[in-house]
Amino acid sequence: MIFAHDTEDGLACLVALVNTDDGDEHLPDVATLAAFLKKCGWTGRHDRTEAELRAVRALRTKLRRLWDLDEDGVVALVNGLLREAPALPQLVKHDAWDYHLHGASSDAPLATRMAAELAMAVTDLVRTKELARLRLCEYPGCMHVIVDLSKNRSKRFCDTGCGNRAAVEAYRARAKKKKR
């Protein structure tokens, strides 16, 4: 583990949220949002309304910019998210989790909590000078983002099979070259 477990989980959730818009809408309705929240382990208030879904989608659009900004831009975006939340970091323990940080009260609106907690996860990348871990998938045509949490910083592809496709294509190219 490179970062604290809640930071790594936050970064994984950040990637998952941003990748729900890759040209196709993967958060089409409130039920899909509920399934996404369950998969990412989000707890606390969840109103299950169209307004909440729109707020999460708007947050997703803001968060996507993290992959396009330099360090000062990332800091400005993160600080803005933390101010808007307003972030009130606190140690909590729930479910199977030991103590970890929550960025806002559990009864705050979902998009507010998500903004605070995901921004806090990114603060660890900034503080440790690890923003280079925010990358785009290298597979041609893939629009997904990644956070490389490998120790040797070698992750190149997203988790949707792009690495496998690249390996198969490289194998076939080598096999074709051998046959000549």
N, C-alpha and C positions, 0 to 999 in steps of 0.2 A: 504494500500500500504506500503510495507516494504522499497522499494528502489524508486528512482525517476522513473517516468513513462517511460522514454526512456531506463533506465537500465532494467526494468522489460520486456519491449517489446524486447530489445536486447537479453536478456536471453531466452525469449520464441522463438525468431527466431533462436538463437544458437541451442536450443534443436531440433527445427523443421528441421534445416539444417542437423545436425548430424544424425537425425533419417531417413533421406532420403537414408541412406545406412544401412540397417539392415540385410544384407545378400542378399537382393534384391535391385536392383538399382531403386530408385524412382525419380531420375532426369535423365531420359533416353535421353532427347533431349532438344533442345533450347526452344521449346514451353512450355514444362513442367517447365523449369527454369523460364520462363516469368510468368507463373501462380503462381509459388512459390513466386516470388518477389512481385507480386501484393497482394497475401494473407498476406505476412509479412509487406507490406507497404513500400517497398524499393523505393526510388526515385533516381533521378539522372541518370547518364550515364548507358546505357544498350545496348551493341553492338549487341546482339543476334547472336553470332558466336559460332562455335564449340570450338574455342580457349578459349573463355570466359567460356563456360560450363566446359571445362577441368580445368581451373583455379579455378572455384568454387568447383569442386569436390576435387581438391588437397587441397584446404583450409579446406574443410569438414574433410578430413583425418587428417590434423594437429589438428583441433579443437577437434576431438574425443578423442585425447590423454589427454585432460583436465580432463577427468573422471578417468584416471589411474595414475595421477601424485600427488605427495605430494605438499605442499605449495611452496617450493622452485622451484620445477619443473614447476608448474603452472606459477609462476612469470617469470621464464626464457622463457617459451613459449610465454606468453603475451608480455613481453618486446621485444622479437624477432619480433612478429607480428607488434607491434607498430613501431619499427625501420624500418622494411621492407616497411611499408605502404607508405611513412613516415606519421605518424599521425600528423595531424594539427587540433587539436580540436577547434571547433568554435560553438558559439551559432547561431542557425538558427530557423526560423519560416516559416512553409509552410503548405499548405493544411489545415487540421483541427487542426494541431498541434500548440501548443504555443511554446515558446522557449525551445529548447532542444539541446543537443550536437550532432554534427556530427563529426566523427573522421578524415575525409578527405574531400577534395574538391568534390563537386558534379560531377565534370567532370573527376575525377580519375577513373581508371578502376574498374569495379564492384567488383572483388575479393579483390582488394586493399581496397575499402571502407568497404566491409563486414569485412575484417580482422581487420581493425582499430576500427570499431564500436563494433564489438562483443568482441574484446579484451578489449575495454574500459568498457563494461558491466561487464566482469569478474573482472576487477580491483576493482569494488565495492565489490564483494564477498571477494576478498583478503583483502581489507582495513578494512572491517568490521568483519573479521575472520569468514566468513560464507561459506567457501568452502565446508563444510559438506552438504550444500544444493544441491551440484552436486551429483546425485545418479544414480544408475542403477535401472530399473524397477525390482521389486521383483517377478514378475510372472515367474514361471519356463519356460525356453526356450525363453523368450522375450529378445531381444537384444537392446531395446530402452533405451535411457538415459532420465533423468528428471532433472529439477531444481525445488526444493521444495520451493515455494514462500508462503506457508501457514504460518500463524503466529505461529502455534504450531509445525511446522516442522514434520508434520505427513504424508505427501504424500509418498506413497509407490509404486504406480503403474503409468505407462504412461497413456496417454490419448487415447489409441487405444482400450479400452474396457477390459484391463487386470484386472482392479479393479472389474468390473462387473462379469467377469469370475471367479475370485477368490471368490467373495461373493456367487455366485450360487453354486460353488463347495463345499464351506463350509456349505451352507444351505442343500444341498443334503446329505452331509456326516452326518450332525446332524439328518436329517430326517430318514436316513437309520439306524442310531444308535438307535433312538427312537423305530423303528419298531421291533427291536430285543427283 
